[in-house]
Amino acid sequence: MHPAPWSEHRRAPLRHGFRLSTLVLLPVFFMLLAVGGCTRHKEESSGKKQGPAEVTAITVIPKDTPVSFEYVAQVQSSRQVNIQARVSGFLEKRVYTEGAMVKTGQTLFVMDQKPFKAQLDQAEAALARHQAALDVARKNLARARPLAAANALSKRELDDAVGKFETASAAVAQARAVVEQAKLNFSYTVIKSPVNGITSYALQQDGSYLNPGNSQLTTVAVTSPVYVNFSLSENERLKFHNEMQKGLLRGPKDQKFTAEILLADGSVFPQTGQVTFANPMFNPQTGTFLIRITVANPRNWLRPNEYVRVRLQGATRPNAVLIPQRAVHQSSKGHLVWVVGKENKVEPRPVTVGDAHGNDWFINEGLRAGDRVVVDGALGLSPGEPVKVVSAVKKTGAAGAD
């Protein structure tokens, strides 16, 4: 084997050194490219001018707005009658069906009538006896008077005849009263409903002996009309009074509110009612005032003790300012809204928020007619920042937007 020529040995280290220098310089080259690209990107970004923030806004237009108030309420029978036995005796049978509707005069219970029939017969017999005695006394008095006038009969004998007649008359009157009482007691053995209404379960079973201690038999509740009662707290009463004094709330004519009844499933009862009673006395135990609504219930849908909701309608907030709830923001100092002023620059403005009205708030103080309030896009705004007001209809579907 022959050694390699001198030229080949000299070229090999040169190629190796070239490879090392290339590997070292390549990363530096790419770093320079990246730095140059970033620099150009920053220059391009800084050269591009960003426009004002886009917001949606509404124009404040005060107007008279009807309002309603809802309360939890409970149905009460307008007349709930306790059916009780008026005489003591054995209960023979229950005639009515428990829980059924009954009419006035319909028989509910029947007591054992035989003892009361016997008392009535005895009283009538005593009356007949006293009437016979009265007839005899009347005839004797009729004979005695002409004899006494002719001095054929003494004054004493005439007085005796008069006394016997009057005694017999009193006995007859007393006997008649006993007969009437016996007739009443006999009639009380048939216990009837005094009203049209719905019955409850029977408290006494057939065969029970009824006396003043267990005389109640059942109840009958009138279901049309019914009362719907709810309570108004002292704070709510004062709030309504103050708002009316300030002109923020106006009641209906003659303060006759119309009441809608909302059932448990949220449906509206077809009949409306009227406020017919407001308790003037404060209940110290509950801290409330009782308000009563009377409503017709022709199909007996509403039942006593049922819980419902009452919506009072008829009040109005005059010249009310309404804005969407999402336009109101909470800060450490209270509620505020962003108002678009001159040159479309926004400024925060504190407001006094009233009651909710659907998805809106009533604004009692802080806004006036013509103010433009930011509804959407307020996040990140700063005072004095220019904005671009876009159509709220396109973004939110709200009417009355700029």
HELIX and SHEET records of a PDB file:
HELIX    1   1 TRP A    6  GLY A   47  1                                  42    
HELIX    2   2 LYS A  114  ALA A  149  1                                  36    
HELIX    3   3 LYS A  155  SER A  187  1                                  33    
HELIX    4   4 PRO A  212  ASN A  214  5                                   3    
HELIX    5   5 GLU A  234  LYS A  246  1                                  13    
HELIX    6   6 LYS A  253  GLN A  255  5                                   3    
HELIX    7   7 GLN A  325  ALA A  327  5                                   3    
HELIX    8   8 LYS A  342  ASN A  344  5                                   3    
HELIX    9   9 ALA A  392  THR A  396  1                                   5    
SHEET    1   A 5 HIS A 329  SER A 331  0                                        
SHEET    2   A 5 GLY A 334  VAL A 340 -1                                        
SHEET    3   A 5 ARG A 372  ASP A 376 -1                                        
SHEET    4   A 5 ALA A  53  THR A  59 -1                                        
SHEET    5   A 5 VAL A 387  VAL A 390  1                                        
SHEET    1   B 7 LYS A  63  SER A  77  0                                        
SHEET    2   B 7 VAL A 226  SER A 233 -1                                        
SHEET    3   B 7 THR A 288  VAL A 295 -1                                        
SHEET    4   B 7 GLY A 273  ALA A 278 -1                                        
SHEET    5   B 7 THR A 258  LEU A 262 -1                                        
SHEET    6   B 7 TYR A 307  ALA A 320 -1                                        
SHEET    7   B 7 LYS A  63  SER A  77 -1                                        
SHEET    1   C 4 GLN A  80  GLN A  84  0                                        
SHEET    2   C 4 GLN A 216  ALA A 221 -1                                        
SHEET    3   C 4 GLY A 197  THR A 199 -1                                        
SHEET    4   C 4 MET A 101  VAL A 102 -1                                        
SHEET    1   D 4 VAL A 190  LYS A 192  0                                        
SHEET    2   D 4 THR A 107  MET A 111 -1                                        
SHEET    3   D 4 GLY A  89  ARG A  94 -1                                        
SHEET    4   D 4 TYR A 209  LEU A 210 -1                                        
SHEET    1   E 3 LEU A 322  PRO A 324  0                                        
SHEET    2   E 3 ASP A 360  GLU A 365 -1                                        
SHEET    3   E 3 THR A 352  HIS A 357 -1                                        
SHEET    1   F 3 HIS A 329  SER A 331  0                                        
SHEET    2   F 3 GLY A 334  VAL A 340 -1                                        
SHEET    3   F 3 VAL A 346  PRO A 350 -1                                        
END                                                                             
